[in-house]
């Protein structure tokens, strides 16, 4: 019997010793019988234990040793199988003595433990009695409660019999109704979730992207709430697919915004991606779409033009139309022909402009949105911190994307430009191409501050190749024009100005192009840093316009021709007619002896209309185009300026070769004119003796030959005076225009190269008056019979003793020839107007040569007296008086030379040497020696001294 049984027997024993209450006897006999049997079992067992303990009485120390020898397993609580534990200790060979020994040990340990437990129980017997009393009291209370329960069950049975089941059914039905209502609400939610797809598509079609994403997220949240329904699991999968489809539609809408920015749609996309938590993904996708759009739009535009012109021109035999779409962009650009190149470039630039403008608008939208967000930010909110991080990422992404987007645009345009050979394009088309590229470069600088090195190098390379070919062709055309030039004035209006030509509109501000290509590192033009230059080009144009629309504007027609305005050509007045009539009365025909018929001389008041030829207009147009090239492509501005100087040099050289008299008059050329002509001939004129092999000879052109229809030898036309006037005055007009254009050209030339420009103007442009003087001198030397006048003067006797009041006859002959010349000039002016400058310049040359002739005639006198010298003065004063009526040139050229020469005869011997030193350079040695030979009052020694002085001056 274990400890529990012993404890139970002990408790029963105590109960027997106590007097049981009367109420306990009433509970039933079954309880008493059990107690008795338990007591008897415990009593018997205790008797056995006591007999065993009595046989083995040990000392406390021995008992303690026995207890300590008990294994710890026996003290463990729980289901421990001690029997199996002991059985495991049995040896392999079973021995009864060993088993008995083990059995005796266990019994001994059991007996000692049992006695110890019994002693402990006895020590606590008082406390146990008290507790037993409490247990008894508890039993009484339990019995009472049992009675209450019995009564309650009786009452409940009575209530069940008295209440109907219908009342309880009502409560059950109400509860069931509540559950059904909850199920119906869930079913309605499920039905709404199933209908979400239709509503979502409607929202996406209406471009309400935030509403669509919000709806999807709410549906996903509701699906998670009702996931216990079987249908909801399938619906959750469908909602996930719908969300992915919505994200794809968001991506499509983002691609549209990237191509054509719309603030409202972009804001919706921002909110939608924000709801999805993919704001950074939006920026990555945006840049991807921009790059893709740049490539696709460029390819589509070029492909469209290639296929269009390929079909119009009958196609390429080796390539079908469908094959173009399979080509790479760089290969496709090679099939853009000359006719479609400029329109294709315009459309390509407009497309790139739209991409850049959209990207710029996106940046501005974020800047404005960031300002608004900073005002509403809540520093204590974690969401605000996440939003700030997202904004920083977006800003950094947009800033880095600026240069990358521009590089993509540059690459597409550069590939397109270099794929074609522009050498055979028309100059106007090439200028428009340059204008488009320079506008694009300016857009790039405004977009991201890039210097666009890629575009600059590509267009510079094409420009150099083009301009070399173009200038060579223009020089050959100019050579042909000059050989076929009739040298007739082109009838332009009196108000004609080079700014009326189409090629010079950009100088009047009518050309709306705002760009010029300069060297990235340093430009010869000092660019203004004012706010006007820093204006944002993207703010100058609305959504429907671009900088590249300017080139497509309608062309303004020129209106420079006179259109039969004959009244503007010549105006005639009768001023000074009385002086002319008086002069005519003084003349007597030498052969008939009769006075000429009265002739009313009319003075021509020439219009201010410039005299230009068709070739002059051609050169002016070329100059305008060259200046445009210099403005649009400043890296090669100096090379263009050199070619521009060739145009004027060649024209000047041609006018001189055609109309400038060579021979004796050529010896009178100034050193500057002679040097300039020599330079032009060496650098520009190709001689027939030297083959054109060296590269430096590629810019040379043959010397032109005057057209056979141009007559410069006929006396009737005053030796080609009309054509000479047209040639010289057109050259002068060209020089004046170049002087006026100097302020526009100089800023375009690099500072270190402006020396050439200065030399060109001082050495070539400003020698035009000398060309005019030389050409008119060639005419003046032929219109008067100077040799006849010299012969007549040689027949005059200057060694007379008596002075007559009548001047010499040669004066009348000379004045008569001048009068006839004046009438011829009047007749020529009626057909071909002679400007006042040309008219005066011609008379200046005639008067100078006439004075030189008279000086030579006076110097040819071998003997002369004082009366003869007085006759010289009389003749010359008569000549001057009548000459001043024929011309208004003042002062008369070389007048002082003749007068000084005549008066030098009267100088005393002492003052003669000083006079020769002061004026000796104005006269030839022969004239000075002749003067000395006629001075009878000078001794031989003085003459010899003066002669030596003259020779010394000649040697200098």
Helices and strands as residue ranges (DSSP letters): H 3-17, H 22-25, H 29-55, H 60-68, G 72-75, H 82-87, H 96-123, H 125-162, H 165-194, H 196-205, H 209-225, H 230-259, H 263-276, H 279-312, H 321-324, H 329-333, H 338-376, H 382-418, G 422-424, H 427-448, H 453-484, G 498-500, G 502-507, H 537-540, G 547-552, G 566-568, E 570-573, H 577-586, E 603-606, H 614-632, G 634-636, H 637-659, G 665-668, H 671-683, E 685-686, G 695-699, E 701-702, H 721-746, G 751-753, H 754-763, G 765-767, H 768-783, H 786-794, H 809-831, H 836-859, H 866-886, H 895-903, G 904-906, H 909-919, G 920-922, H 925-934, H 940-955
